[in-house]
């Protein structure tokens, strides 16, 4: 499995920050800031990956095996 930073992934997908910003309906500086962050919301990361044409899977690894976490896609921000 390949490992790369978000900025490397974006470049590998052939997209500029400006192009990704258009897809995500944000401004380019937002993409630059996000790519520099060490921590972010799962929903923001998911949107970023989808904007690059991919899907985000969250996998928890335990000694007994792996578990794919599925409830991030159905989270509601309403309290």
Steps between C-alpha positions, in 0.01 A plus 500: 500500500637840403544776757501868411404838636177659375692750287695216338178307438339805339800548270506127419134532397603783266310775680609843611380657822289737290333214312421313820364818656255537210381139542452548876344849465763661722783747444854388421644621834263256675659212309850624588411524870336157503804338340721646776285385793604215724141449619162539330138390506426165338225665294744758362754232414225288339389796284861573402557139391169492310603821325807314377279219368548253784317363802620511859490184711576505872660173609576414865777241537504266799712193577192290419442665162373811324162671532365751247320783681184580306301758694698810397297533182168524684599747772261790538629836619158579651496484879 
